Amino acid sequence: MLSLVLKQSRIIRKMEQTEGIVLRSFDFRETSTLVIFYTRDFGSLKGLAKGARQKQKQFGSSLELYSHDFITFYKSRTSEIHLVGKCEQKNFYAGIREDILKSSFATYWMELIRELIQDKDEPLFEFLLSSLSYLEKEANLPSLILPFFELNLLKLAGYGPVLDHCVNCKKSSENFKFSSELGGIICPDCYNKDPRSIDVLPNTISLMKVLTKTQMENLPRIRVEPKLLGQVKGVIHYYLFHSLGKKPKSLQFIEQMMKSQDKVQSSVGV
Ligand SMILES: [Zn+2]
C-alpha cells in the first residue's frame, strides 16, 4: 500500500486550492504526513504532505487536528490520495487546544465528521467552522453543546430523525417511542415495526426539535433539568450509535474524563 501511494504520487496532476479542516493526520514513513481534511469544495479529501515532518517552516502546525487551512494540492487522477503542496493556516484554535475538555470535544467532532460525511456540503462546512469558533471563545460551555452538535450533524448528513409525527404512518400521538431503525418517533400503532424502539417523553421530543431549529450561541438561554438532559443525550446517542454502527472512541474518552472530574469535585465537597 505504501509503495503504491508513493508511486502514484509521482504522477503530475492538476493544481487545486480549497479551504479545509484537518480531521486526522498520521505519520507516513520517516518524514511525511498523511492527512484527512474536510474541505469546502471537495468534501472529504486525503492528502500526502511529503517531508512535512522535516519542512517545519512550510507546514508549521497546519497539519494538526482541527486546524483550519487554505490548502494547495495536486489532484491525482488515479489515486484517492492527493499531493499536498502547501497549507496556509487560517485558524489554529489555540483557545481550544489549551483546554482539555474543549480539545476533547473538538476531537470528538472530527471523529463524527470522518465517520458520517464524505461528500461536499458547504452548509456543513460552515456549521463546523462556526462550532469550532464558538467552542474556542465560550468560557462556560452549555450542557447542551454536545447533543446540539450531534443532532445537527446528523441532520446535515441527511440522517435527521423525524420528530413532527410518526415516521412510519405520519399520525400524531401522545405516546411516541423512538426508533433508530426507522429514523424517528413511532406511534402505538407502529410499535411493532421496531421491537427495539425506546421510550421517549414528549418534553424530550420538544427539546430535540428546539435543538434542530436554533443556533449554538442560543444554547445558554435554554434551561434544562438534569433528567431531561439525560434523556435527550440517551435518545440521540441511541440513534447516533445505530447510524455509525458503533460508539465513537473519543466519546468514551470524554465520558471517562467527565466521570473523573465529578469524582474530584465530590471529594473536595464542591
Ligand atoms: Zn405510526
Boltz pocket constraint, residues with backbone or C-beta under 6 A from the ligand:
constraints:
  - pocket:
      binder: B
      contacts: [[A, 166], [A, 167], [A, 168], [A, 169], [A, 170], [A, 171], [A, 186], [A, 187], [A, 188], [A, 189], [A, 190]]
      max_distance: 6.0
